Amino acid sequence: MIQLLDERRVAEYEDLIQEFKEKIKGINLKGIPEPHLPVFGRTYDKSKYKFVFCGMETYGWGKIEDFVERTPYNSVFASDYTINDFEYLGYPKNYHATFWGFILKFLSKFYNIPFENLLDKSNPDILQSFIWMNANSIERYNVTAEKENADPDSWKIVKALSSVSTQRSSLGAIQNRLEHTIANADNVAENLTSAESAPRLDAAPAP
């Protein structure tokens, strides 16, 4: 099953990534962050319940120059380590009003596991059981690019091209075909009082 899901991911994104890279050739990419692709936990496909958490954007999500240097195939899986190596556990500055705090509290409530037992990695399969994606494939200009003195016009072009690629993706359709999605996720989420406002990422800058 994991191999099948990986094959779907490659089929979904590899050509789009290559096309995107071709279109941004010759553009001044200095200071522009790389596109954010969905990040998959390694136990997602075998989990009975399948969750996809969508935030707005990260803050300093790598350099697009590094994205260009990677092969499209490697880019599909390049960020999975953030879930599978538990790097995200170190992202929140606190666990009360952050995107990652929301995810951890959701998992704690849903699986009826003490919150501290997630933080100490006593339940690795649960910690790796979800997908993380962002609404903005390229961060808004004033989040990172402006601080890195990126050319605004170049950013607008890259942003527009990334949006076209995202719209052509049918990841949502693929997700809808996966088995064991749950109907009461929204009800569980509503009981998490720490997440009353719209989730925002509180991530450390990518290395």
GROMACS elastic network, one bead per residue, 0.5 to 0.9 nm:
[ bonds ]
;  ai    aj funct       b0    kb
    1     4     6  0.50079   500
    1     5     6  0.62318   500
    1     6     6  0.86204   500
    1    45     6  0.65679   500
    1    46     6  0.73990   500
    2     5     6  0.51317   500
    2     6     6  0.61841   500
    2     7     6  0.85807   500
    2    42     6  0.77567   500
    2    43     6  0.82716   500
    2    44     6  0.84879   500
    2    45     6  0.59958   500
    2    46     6  0.76914   500
    3     6     6  0.50744   500
    3     7     6  0.61515   500
    3     8     6  0.86630   500
    4     7     6  0.50461   500
    4     8     6  0.62832   500
    4     9     6  0.87297   500
    5     8     6  0.50105   500
    5     9     6  0.62683   500
    5    10     6  0.87207   500
    5    45     6  0.72760   500
    6     9     6  0.50416   500
    6    10     6  0.62681   500
    6    11     6  0.85772   500
    6    76     6  0.89454   500
    6    77     6  0.86513   500
    7    10     6  0.51533   500
    7    11     6  0.60996   500
    7    12     6  0.84981   500
    8    11     6  0.50284   500
    8    12     6  0.59782   500
    8    13     6  0.86174   500
    8   174     6  0.83413   500
    9    12     6  0.50427   500
    9    13     6  0.61213   500
    9    14     6  0.79129   500
    9    76     6  0.69866   500
    9    77     6  0.87088   500
    9   171     6  0.83245   500
   10    13     6  0.54041   500
   10    14     6  0.51990   500
   10    15     6  0.83029   500
   10    72     6  0.85747   500
   10    73     6  0.65148   500
   10    76     6  0.65295   500
   10    77     6  0.88372   500
   11    14     6  0.60693   500
   11    15     6  0.74696   500
   12    15     6  0.74922   500
   12    16     6  0.75770   500
   12   169     6  0.65637   500
   12   170     6  0.72381   500
   12   171     6  0.71549   500
   13    16     6  0.51427   500
   13    17     6  0.59588   500
   13    18     6  0.85939   500
   13    37     6  0.87862   500
   13    72     6  0.78485   500
   13    73     6  0.82787   500
   13    75     6  0.89546   500
   13    76     6  0.67387   500
   13   165     6  0.89890   500
   13   169     6  0.73846   500
   14    17     6  0.53024   500
   14    18     6  0.63849   500
   14    19     6  0.87209   500
   14    71     6  0.88057   500
   14    72     6  0.51865   500
   14    73     6  0.57526   500
   14    74     6  0.89577   500
   14    75     6  0.81962   500
   14    76     6  0.70064   500
   15    18     6  0.51056   500
   15    19     6  0.60893   500
   15    20     6  0.85221   500
   15    72     6  0.75122   500
   16    19     6  0.50482   500
   16    20     6  0.60333   500
   16    21     6  0.85639   500
   16    72     6  0.85032   500
   16   165     6  0.61450   500
   16   166     6  0.85319   500
   16   168     6  0.82802   500
   16   169     6  0.80888   500
   17    20     6  0.50320   500
   17    21     6  0.61404   500
   17    22     6  0.86287   500
   17    71     6  0.88854   500
   17    72     6  0.56392   500
   17    73     6  0.86561   500
   17    75     6  0.80724   500
   17    76     6  0.85652   500
   17   165     6  0.79706   500
   18    21     6  0.51119   500
   18    22     6  0.62703   500
   18    23     6  0.87408   500
   18    71     6  0.82537   500
   18    72     6  0.59584   500
   19    22     6  0.51585   500
   19    23     6  0.63252   500
   19    24     6  0.89094   500
   19   165     6  0.84395   500
   20    23     6  0.51560   500
   20    24     6  0.64075   500
   20    25     6  0.89296   500
   20   158     6  0.88146   500
   20   161     6  0.68377   500
   20   162     6  0.69752   500
   20   165     6  0.70747   500
   21    24     6  0.54057   500
   21    25     6  0.65436   500
   21    67     6  0.86641   500
   21    68     6  0.63047   500
   21    72     6  0.88784   500
   22    25     6  0.55353   500
   23    26     6  0.84539   500
   23    27     6  0.87277   500
   23   158     6  0.87409   500
   23   161     6  0.76423   500
   24    27     6  0.55443   500
   24    28     6  0.86046   500
   24    29     6  0.82669   500
   24   157     6  0.81934   500
   24   158     6  0.66754   500
   24   161     6  0.80073   500
   25    28     6  0.85643   500
   26    29     6  0.85305   500
   27   154     6  0.63167   500
   27   157     6  0.83969   500
   27   158     6  0.82382   500
   28    31     6  0.88638   500
   28    32     6  0.88145   500
   28   150     6  0.82075   500
   28   151     6  0.72174   500
   28   154     6  0.60353   500
   28   155     6  0.85173   500
   29    32     6  0.56081   500
   29    33     6  0.85615   500
   29    63     6  0.87997   500
   29    64     6  0.68347   500
   29    65     6  0.69519   500
   29   150     6  0.73237   500
   29   151     6  0.79597   500
   29   154     6  0.69073   500
   29   155     6  0.76240   500
   29   158     6  0.83581   500
   30    33     6  0.87181   500
   30    63     6  0.83335   500
   30    64     6  0.80444   500
   30    65     6  0.77013   500
   30   145     6  0.86090   500
   30   148     6  0.78495   500
   30   149     6  0.78633   500
   30   150     6  0.56539   500
   30   151     6  0.75845   500
   31    63     6  0.71351   500
   31    64     6  0.80122   500
   31    65     6  0.89913   500
   31   144     6  0.77773   500
   31   145     6  0.52883   500
   31   146     6  0.77909   500
   31   147     6  0.80321   500
   31   149     6  0.61000   500
   31   151     6  0.78623   500
   31   155     6  0.88947   500
   32    62     6  0.87218   500
   32    63     6  0.64060   500
   32    64     6  0.60014   500
   32    65     6  0.83834   500
   32   138     6  0.83934   500
   32   139     6  0.86525   500
   32   141     6  0.83739   500
   32   144     6  0.75535   500
   32   145     6  0.51081   500
   32   146     6  0.86000   500
   32   148     6  0.75947   500
   32   149     6  0.87543   500
   32   150     6  0.59441   500
   32   151     6  0.83561   500
   32   154     6  0.85070   500
   32   155     6  0.64963   500
   32   158     6  0.84714   500
   33    36     6  0.87947   500
   33    60     6  0.65928   500
   33    61     6  0.57089   500
   33    62     6  0.55064   500
   33    64     6  0.50883   500
   33    65     6  0.84012   500
   33   138     6  0.67290   500
   33   139     6  0.70333   500
   33   144     6  0.72251   500
   33   145     6  0.67380   500
   34    60     6  0.88977   500
   34    61     6  0.63060   500
   34    62     6  0.56037   500
   34    63     6  0.50466   500
   34    65     6  0.75238   500
   34    66     6  0.77281   500
   34    67     6  0.60226   500
   34    68     6  0.86049   500
   34   137     6  0.82861   500
   34   138     6  0.66641   500
   34   139     6  0.85545   500
   35    61     6  0.78189   500
   35    62     6  0.84961   500
   35    63     6  0.88075   500
   35    64     6  0.71749   500
   35    67     6  0.79023   500
   35   136     6  0.85009   500
   35   137     6  0.50235   500
   35   138     6  0.50174   500
   35   139     6  0.79908   500
   35   159     6  0.88534   500
   35   162     6  0.72759   500
   36    39     6  0.85203   500
   36    57     6  0.81714   500
   36    58     6  0.83415   500
   36    61     6  0.72956   500
   36    79     6  0.86187   500
   36   133     6  0.74793   500
   36   134     6  0.69085   500
   36   136     6  0.76920   500
   36   138     6  0.65396   500
   36   139     6  0.85201   500
   37    75     6  0.82342   500
   37    76     6  0.70519   500
   37    77     6  0.86822   500
   37    78     6  0.89616   500
   37    79     6  0.79395   500
   37   132     6  0.88098   500
   37   133     6  0.66397   500
   37   134     6  0.77644   500
   37   137     6  0.69179   500
   38    76     6  0.82416   500
   38    77     6  0.88810   500
   38    79     6  0.83289   500
   38    80     6  0.84742   500
   38   131     6  0.67285   500
   38   132     6  0.57438   500
   38   134     6  0.73339   500
   39    76     6  0.85643   500
   39    77     6  0.74727   500
   39    78     6  0.85260   500
   39    79     6  0.60436   500
   39    80     6  0.50682   500
   39    81     6  0.84008   500
   39    82     6  0.78276   500
   39    83     6  0.74373   500
   39   130     6  0.85373   500
   39   131     6  0.55563   500
   39   132     6  0.50890   500
   39   133     6  0.62688   500
   40    43     6  0.84733   500
   40    44     6  0.69086   500
   40    77     6  0.81520   500
   40    79     6  0.84213   500
   40    80     6  0.56593   500
   40    81     6  0.88507   500
   40    83     6  0.72631   500
   40    84     6  0.82040   500
   40   128     6  0.79623   500
   40   129     6  0.80694   500
   40   130     6  0.64298   500
   40   132     6  0.66164   500
   40   133     6  0.88203   500
   41    44     6  0.53558   500
   41    45     6  0.83612   500
   41    80     6  0.66084   500
   41    81     6  0.83669   500
   41    82     6  0.87300   500
   41    83     6  0.56330   500
   41    84     6  0.57145   500
   41   125     6  0.88753   500
   41   127     6  0.78966   500
   41   129     6  0.52855   500
   41   130     6  0.53855   500
   41   131     6  0.59930   500
   41   132     6  0.83174   500
   42    45     6  0.73088   500
   42    46     6  0.86322   500
   42    80     6  0.80953   500
   42    83     6  0.82044   500
   42    84     6  0.63315   500
   42   125     6  0.82629   500
   42   128     6  0.57785   500
   42   129     6  0.67679   500
   42   130     6  0.83544   500
   43    46     6  0.55851   500
   43    47     6  0.61398   500
   43    84     6  0.88219   500
   43   124     6  0.89526   500
   43   125     6  0.59278   500
   43   126     6  0.76493   500
   43   127     6  0.85971   500
   43   128     6  0.54853   500
   43   130     6  0.76603   500
   44    47     6  0.52822   500
   44    48     6  0.85748   500
   44    49     6  0.83530   500
   44    50     6  0.64935   500
   44    51     6  0.81209   500
   44   125     6  0.85235   500
   44   126     6  0.86468   500
   44   128     6  0.66297   500
   44   130     6  0.52506   500
   44   131     6  0.71690   500
   45    48     6  0.83052   500
   45    50     6  0.76973   500
   45   129     6  0.77048   500
   45   130     6  0.87266   500
   45   178     6  0.86854   500
   46    49     6  0.87334   500
   46    50     6  0.88598   500
   46   129     6  0.82146   500
   47    50     6  0.63169   500
   47   125     6  0.83574   500
   47   126     6  0.82765   500
   47   129     6  0.62800   500
   47   130     6  0.86084   500
   47   180     6  0.85188   500
   48   179     6  0.83387   500
   48   180     6  0.59236   500
   48   181     6  0.80727   500
   49   129     6  0.83754   500
   49   130     6  0.89083   500
   49   179     6  0.86000   500
   49   180     6  0.57088   500
   49   181     6  0.58277   500
   49   182     6  0.64143   500
   50   129     6  0.72250   500
   50   130     6  0.63603   500
   50   131     6  0.82225   500
   50   178     6  0.84259   500
   50   179     6  0.82635   500
   50   180     6  0.67472   500
   50   181     6  0.54964   500
   50   182     6  0.73197   500
   51   129     6  0.75652   500
   51   130     6  0.51092   500
   51   131     6  0.64220   500
   51   132     6  0.87075   500
   51   181     6  0.75790   500
   51   182     6  0.83514   500
   51   185     6  0.83778   500
   52   130     6  0.58001   500
   52   132     6  0.58783   500
   52   133     6  0.73535   500
   52   175     6  0.89955   500
   53   103     6  0.74374   500
   53   130     6  0.74112   500
   53   131     6  0.62123   500
   53   132     6  0.50207   500
   53   133     6  0.63625   500
   53   134     6  0.82645   500
   54    57     6  0.88779   500
   54   131     6  0.83876   500
   54   132     6  0.59360   500
   54   134     6  0.51072   500
   54   135     6  0.65573   500
   54   199     6  0.83848   500
   55    58     6  0.81273   500
   55    99     6  0.70085   500
   55   132     6  0.77797   500
   55   133     6  0.64769   500
   55   135     6  0.61500   500
   55   136     6  0.83509   500
   55   198     6  0.85613   500
   55   199     6  0.60611   500
   55   200     6  0.58262   500
   55   201     6  0.62670   500
   56   133     6  0.85124   500
   56   134     6  0.51886   500
   56   136     6  0.58412   500
   56   137     6  0.88794   500
   56   139     6  0.84213   500
   56   198     6  0.89626   500
   56   199     6  0.74812   500
   56   200     6  0.59649   500
   56   201     6  0.69063   500
   57    61     6  0.85691   500
   57   133     6  0.85398   500
   57   134     6  0.53912   500
   57   135     6  0.66144   500
   57   136     6  0.55623   500
   57   137     6  0.73912   500
   57   138     6  0.76625   500
   57   139     6  0.57665   500
   57   140     6  0.80639   500
   57   143     6  0.89969   500
   57   200     6  0.72793   500
   57   201     6  0.62918   500
   58    61     6  0.58567   500
   58   134     6  0.78526   500
   58   136     6  0.87523   500
   58   138     6  0.89820   500
   58   139     6  0.68754   500
   58   143     6  0.86081   500
   58   200     6  0.82785   500
   58   201     6  0.56390   500
   58   202     6  0.71788   500
   58   203     6  0.61242   500
   58   204     6  0.84719   500
   58   205     6  0.82768   500
   59   139     6  0.73975   500
   59   143     6  0.63190   500
   59   144     6  0.64049   500
   59   201     6  0.75226   500
   59   202     6  0.73984   500
   59   203     6  0.62718   500
   59   204     6  0.72207   500
   59   205     6  0.62639   500
   59   206     6  0.83961   500
   60    63     6  0.81480   500
   60   139     6  0.81758   500
   60   143     6  0.77220   500
   60   144     6  0.57128   500
   60   145     6  0.84802   500
   60   203     6  0.82114   500
   60   204     6  0.76393   500
   60   206     6  0.60737   500
   61    64     6  0.88952   500
   61   138     6  0.87208   500
   61   139     6  0.80450   500
   61   144     6  0.85127   500
   61   203     6  0.88254   500
   61   204     6  0.88696   500
   61   205     6  0.64231   500
   61   206     6  0.54091   500
   61   207     6  0.87028   500
   62    65     6  0.86958   500
   62    66     6  0.74630   500
   62    67     6  0.80663   500
   62   205     6  0.76080   500
   62   206     6  0.53140   500
   62   207     6  0.70363   500
   63    66     6  0.54930   500
   63    67     6  0.67046   500
   63    68     6  0.89930   500
   63   206     6  0.87616   500
   64    68     6  0.62147   500
   64    69     6  0.86875   500
   65    68     6  0.51349   500
   65    69     6  0.64229   500
   65    70     6  0.89705   500
   66    69     6  0.50972   500
   66    70     6  0.64510   500
   67    70     6  0.53990   500
   67    71     6  0.81428   500
   67    72     6  0.85342   500
   67    75     6  0.69389   500
   68    71     6  0.76303   500
   68    72     6  0.85167   500
   70    73     6  0.80794   500
   70    74     6  0.62423   500
   70    75     6  0.62430   500
   70    78     6  0.89125   500
   71    74     6  0.52729   500
   71    75     6  0.62914   500
   71    76     6  0.89327   500
   72    75     6  0.50402   500
   72    76     6  0.65164   500
   73    76     6  0.54562   500
   73    77     6  0.73290   500
   73    78     6  0.87849   500
   74    77     6  0.55737   500
   74    78     6  0.56959   500
   75    79     6  0.77195   500
   76    79     6  0.78676   500
   76    80     6  0.86975   500
   77    80     6  0.56084   500
   77    81     6  0.83649   500
   78    81     6  0.73231   500
   79    82     6  0.58884   500
   79    83     6  0.81563   500
   80    83     6  0.58060   500
   80    84     6  0.61593   500
   80    85     6  0.82306   500
   81    85     6  0.50704   500
   81    86     6  0.74122   500
   81    87     6  0.72439   500
   82    85     6  0.58785   500
   82    86     6  0.60312   500
   82    88     6  0.56820   500
   82    89     6  0.89434   500
   83    87     6  0.62359   500
   83    88     6  0.61311   500
   83    89     6  0.85337   500
   83   127     6  0.74360   500
   83   128     6  0.59217   500
   83   129     6  0.88368   500
   83   130     6  0.84664   500
   83   131     6  0.86099   500
   83   132     6  0.84718   500
   84    87     6  0.76716   500
   84   124     6  0.87082   500
   84   127     6  0.79719   500
   84   128     6  0.57192   500
   85    88     6  0.82239   500
   85   128     6  0.87164   500
   86    89     6  0.56761   500
   86    90     6  0.79321   500
   86   121     6  0.82888   500
   86   124     6  0.86002   500
   86   127     6  0.74703   500
   86   128     6  0.78882   500
   87    90     6  0.58294   500
   87    91     6  0.72010   500
   88    91     6  0.50255   500
   88    92     6  0.78016   500
   88   100     6  0.73110   500
   88   203     6  0.76458   500
   88   204     6  0.88011   500
   89    92     6  0.71391   500
   89   100     6  0.77256   500
   89   101     6  0.89034   500
   89   104     6  0.87240   500
   89   119     6  0.69216   500
   90    93     6  0.79827   500
   90   203     6  0.84117   500
   90   204     6  0.81034   500
   91    94     6  0.86931   500
   91   100     6  0.72617   500
   91   201     6  0.87237   500
   91   202     6  0.62537   500
   91   204     6  0.55412   500
   92    95     6  0.61391   500
   92    98     6  0.65516   500
   92    99     6  0.79680   500
   92   100     6  0.62463   500
   92   101     6  0.67208   500
   92   201     6  0.83596   500
   92   202     6  0.55629   500
   92   203     6  0.65256   500
   92   204     6  0.80647   500
   93    98     6  0.81495   500
   93   202     6  0.72915   500
   93   203     6  0.86845   500
   94    97     6  0.71612   500
   94    98     6  0.70587   500
   94   101     6  0.72167   500
   95    98     6  0.61446   500
   95    99     6  0.85026   500
   95   100     6  0.71823   500
   95   102     6  0.73908   500
   95   104     6  0.81736   500
   95   105     6  0.82527   500
   95   194     6  0.84994   500
   96   101     6  0.59283   500
   96   102     6  0.74797   500
   96   105     6  0.88552   500
   96   194     6  0.54346   500
   96   195     6  0.77940   500
   97   100     6  0.86477   500
   97   101     6  0.65584   500
   97   102     6  0.71773   500
   97   194     6  0.56451   500
   97   195     6  0.62303   500
   97   196     6  0.85078   500
   97   197     6  0.81523   500
   97   199     6  0.80119   500
   97   200     6  0.86750   500
   98   101     6  0.50269   500
   98   102     6  0.61491   500
   98   103     6  0.87682   500
   98   194     6  0.82919   500
   98   195     6  0.76149   500
   98   199     6  0.64244   500
   98   200     6  0.61533   500
   98   201     6  0.64430   500
   98   202     6  0.61452   500
   99   102     6  0.51214   500
   99   103     6  0.64803   500
   99   104     6  0.88939   500
   99   195     6  0.79913   500
   99   198     6  0.84939   500
   99   200     6  0.50117   500
   99   202     6  0.65335   500
   99   203     6  0.88887   500
  100   103     6  0.50211   500
  100   104     6  0.62474   500
  100   105     6  0.85371   500
  100   199     6  0.84914   500
  100   200     6  0.84610   500
  100   201     6  0.68565   500
  100   202     6  0.72025   500
  100   203     6  0.83572   500
  101   104     6  0.52073   500
  101   105     6  0.60611   500
  101   106     6  0.83798   500
  101   194     6  0.81775   500
  101   195     6  0.83734   500
  102   105     6  0.52226   500
  102   106     6  0.59358   500
  102   107     6  0.86012   500
  102   189     6  0.86234   500
  102   192     6  0.75993   500
  102   194     6  0.68731   500
  102   195     6  0.57967   500
  102   199     6  0.74739   500
  103   106     6  0.50754   500
  103   107     6  0.62344   500
  103   108     6  0.85612   500
  104   107     6  0.51870   500
  104   108     6  0.60696   500
  104   109     6  0.86195   500
  104   115     6  0.73793   500
  104   118     6  0.73745   500
  104   119     6  0.83983   500
  104   127     6  0.81926   500
  105   109     6  0.60580   500
  105   110     6  0.83912   500
  105   115     6  0.67337   500
  105   192     6  0.71471   500
  105   194     6  0.83868   500
  106   109     6  0.52452   500
  106   110     6  0.59461   500
  106   111     6  0.84478   500
  106   188     6  0.73192   500
  106   189     6  0.63757   500
  106   191     6  0.88632   500
  106   192     6  0.68763   500
  107   110     6  0.51211   500
  107   111     6  0.58961   500
  107   112     6  0.78949   500
  107   113     6  0.78132   500
  107   115     6  0.85442   500
  107   118     6  0.85482   500
  107   126     6  0.75381   500
  107   127     6  0.81573   500
  108   111     6  0.55788   500
  108   112     6  0.55521   500
  108   114     6  0.60760   500
  108   115     6  0.54496   500
  108   116     6  0.89350   500
  108   117     6  0.85992   500
  108   118     6  0.72689   500
  109   113     6  0.67145   500
  109   114     6  0.81232   500
  109   115     6  0.82655   500
  109   188     6  0.76131   500
  109   189     6  0.88909   500
  109   191     6  0.87712   500
  109   192     6  0.81328   500
  110   113     6  0.79294   500
  110   185     6  0.85584   500
  110   188     6  0.68195   500
  110   189     6  0.88309   500
  111   114     6  0.89983   500
  111   126     6  0.85454   500
  112   115     6  0.88610   500
  113   116     6  0.84079   500
  113   117     6  0.67551   500
  113   118     6  0.74907   500
  113   123     6  0.88091   500
  114   117     6  0.53490   500
  114   118     6  0.70688   500
  115   118     6  0.54170   500
  115   119     6  0.66931   500
  116   119     6  0.50217   500
  116   120     6  0.62508   500
  116   121     6  0.86884   500
  116   122     6  0.88648   500
  117   120     6  0.53381   500
  117   121     6  0.64142   500
  117   122     6  0.54206   500
  117   123     6  0.69406   500
  118   121     6  0.51871   500
  118   122     6  0.60487   500
  118   123     6  0.60368   500
  118   124     6  0.78771   500
  118   126     6  0.82319   500
  118   127     6  0.70905   500
  119   122     6  0.77039   500
  119   123     6  0.88959   500
  120   123     6  0.82395   500
  121   124     6  0.55239   500
  121   127     6  0.75411   500
  123   126     6  0.56435   500
  123   127     6  0.64809   500
  123   128     6  0.89893   500
  124   128     6  0.62312   500
  124   129     6  0.85593   500
  125   128     6  0.52817   500
  125   129     6  0.60590   500
  126   130     6  0.79937   500
  127   130     6  0.76344   500
  128   131     6  0.84764   500
  133   136     6  0.88582   500
  133   137     6  0.86235   500
  134   137     6  0.62786   500
  135   138     6  0.89201   500
  136   139     6  0.58440   500
  136   140     6  0.75305   500
  136   163     6  0.83874   500
  137   159     6  0.79749   500
  137   162     6  0.67393   500
  137   163     6  0.72378   500
  137   166     6  0.75967   500
  138   141     6  0.85133   500
  138   155     6  0.89499   500
  138   158     6  0.81221   500
  138   159     6  0.59543   500
  138   162     6  0.71103   500
  138   163     6  0.83753   500
  139   142     6  0.82130   500
  139   143     6  0.64032   500
  139   144     6  0.71275   500
  139   145     6  0.79453   500
  139   159     6  0.83789   500
  140   143     6  0.55514   500
  140   144     6  0.75020   500
  140   145     6  0.77565   500
  140   159     6  0.85676   500
  141   144     6  0.63380   500
  141   145     6  0.51498   500
  141   146     6  0.57166   500
  141   147     6  0.87773   500
  141   150     6  0.84697   500
  141   152     6  0.74200   500
  141   155     6  0.70998   500
  141   156     6  0.83354   500
  142   145     6  0.62538   500
  142   146     6  0.50702   500
  142   147     6  0.72219   500
  143   146     6  0.68580   500
  143   147     6  0.74801   500
  144   147     6  0.53564   500
  144   148     6  0.63525   500
  144   149     6  0.88417   500
  144   150     6  0.87533   500
  145   148     6  0.50270   500
  145   149     6  0.62363   500
  145   150     6  0.51338   500
  145   151     6  0.80911   500
  145   152     6  0.81962   500
  145   155     6  0.77031   500
  146   149     6  0.50350   500
  146   150     6  0.57522   500
  146   151     6  0.80306   500
  146   152     6  0.77473   500
  147   150     6  0.76252   500
  149   152     6  0.84934   500
  150   153     6  0.87654   500
  150   154     6  0.76110   500
  150   155     6  0.70234   500
  151   154     6  0.53064   500
  151   155     6  0.62363   500
  151   156     6  0.88027   500
  152   155     6  0.50431   500
  152   156     6  0.62444   500
  152   157     6  0.87979   500
  153   156     6  0.51159   500
  153   157     6  0.64310   500
  153   158     6  0.87832   500
  154   157     6  0.52102   500
  154   158     6  0.62720   500
  154   159     6  0.85128   500
  155   158     6  0.51335   500
  155   159     6  0.59156   500
  155   160     6  0.84797   500
  156   159     6  0.50561   500
  156   160     6  0.60755   500
  156   161     6  0.85982   500
  157   160     6  0.51897   500
  157   161     6  0.62188   500
  157   162     6  0.86098   500
  158   161     6  0.51545   500
  158   162     6  0.60974   500
  158   163     6  0.85993   500
  159   162     6  0.51474   500
  159   163     6  0.62209   500
  159   164     6  0.88131   500
  160   163     6  0.51297   500
  160   164     6  0.64335   500
  160   165     6  0.88373   500
  161   164     6  0.52267   500
  161   165     6  0.64319   500
  161   166     6  0.87373   500
  162   165     6  0.51113   500
  162   166     6  0.61653   500
  162   167     6  0.86865   500
  163   167     6  0.61461   500
  163   168     6  0.86495   500
  164   167     6  0.52098   500
  164   168     6  0.63944   500
  164   169     6  0.89437   500
  165   168     6  0.52319   500
  165   169     6  0.65878   500
  166   169     6  0.52494   500
  166   170     6  0.85107   500
  167   170     6  0.78063   500
  169   172     6  0.79761   500
  169   173     6  0.89807   500
  170   173     6  0.52861   500
  170   174     6  0.64877   500
  170   175     6  0.87670   500
  171   174     6  0.50215   500
  171   175     6  0.61401   500
  171   176     6  0.86613   500
  172   175     6  0.50170   500
  172   176     6  0.62445   500
  172   177     6  0.88464   500
  173   176     6  0.51301   500
  173   177     6  0.66166   500
  174   177     6  0.53257   500
  174   178     6  0.67711   500
  175   178     6  0.53627   500
  175   179     6  0.87075   500
  175   181     6  0.89005   500
  176   179     6  0.80124   500
  176   181     6  0.80793   500
  178   181     6  0.71332   500
  182   185     6  0.62164   500
  183   186     6  0.76541   500
  183   187     6  0.87150   500
  184   187     6  0.53073   500
  184   188     6  0.65279   500
  184   189     6  0.87734   500
  185   188     6  0.52118   500
  185   189     6  0.61869   500
  185   190     6  0.87112   500
  186   190     6  0.61740   500
  186   191     6  0.89072   500
  187   190     6  0.51899   500
  187   191     6  0.68082   500
  188   191     6  0.54547   500
  188   192     6  0.71648   500
  189   192     6  0.54346   500
  189   193     6  0.84913   500
  189   195     6  0.79165   500
  190   193     6  0.71197   500
  190   195     6  0.80160   500
  190   196     6  0.77518   500
  191   194     6  0.87825   500
  191   195     6  0.87682   500
  192   195     6  0.58083   500
  192   196     6  0.74732   500
  193   196     6  0.57347   500
  194   197     6  0.81510   500
  195   198     6  0.71143   500
  195   199     6  0.67989   500
  196   199     6  0.83691   500
  197   200     6  0.87880   500
  203   206     6  0.82226   500
  204   207     6  0.86957   500
